[in-house]
Amino acid sequence: MRPTITVLLLAMLLSACGPMRNLQKVETRIPCLGSVGKISTTLFTKDFEKAGEPSLDTPLEVSLNVFDFSQSTLSKYRKFKERQGGKTMEYAEDSTQLAVSKYYKLKVSDLVGLKAQLNAAKNLTLKEYLQDDPELGILTGISFVARGDLDSKLQTAHHFYLKESRGTLVLEVHNGKQFSTIEMAGLQVFDFETSQLCWKRNNRGKLEIAAITGSGSRCPGDTEKDPNKLDSTKNYLKL
């Protein structure tokens, strides 16, 4: 099964607009909140290899916070800008300073709601795809820089939601009774956080996602990151 999944994953990455069966289209490889994929790291860089997106019946609440750049985040942002084409006007005349001093962090706060929607019938193909490869995770946090009108819009908004619009995931921004959408592909995303899935079998013996936890953390209770281990435990108990 492994070689088949690898071939399918590569095919999805090479075909930026091609859907895999009922899996949501991959329109961009830029990290988009809610995306499914894998972390790819080298000595100096960390990338997210996007494989697809879930379908959302209802919007999910997300949190947005603004932070001052630290030495660590500043280094990540500079590496991102260099990969985008070298030094730009983002840098001030003094190369040790940046014209921007703050960045935003967007995180999915309704992980329970995300789990429920991943288990829904609408995402059955995606769920089967995820259980075939336990190394796949969900991108649940992104760090980005916003300037001009976008910065003003984020600063004055009160509520934020992740929602599906025209087959892709977007950020919905609420300011009182007014709301607008932001395409995350246009954000200057320079860092991200992923979460892993923990699996269990329900009362009917069917696999389902039991929890969404931080990458590298231990799955709670009798849940497993690798659903194949649940089969091993079940077979052992039968003996």
Summary of the structure (lengths in Angstrom):
residues: 239
radius of gyration: 19.3
end to end distance: 25.9
largest distance: 71.6
contacts: 686
relative contact order: 0.16
helix: 30%
strand: 35%
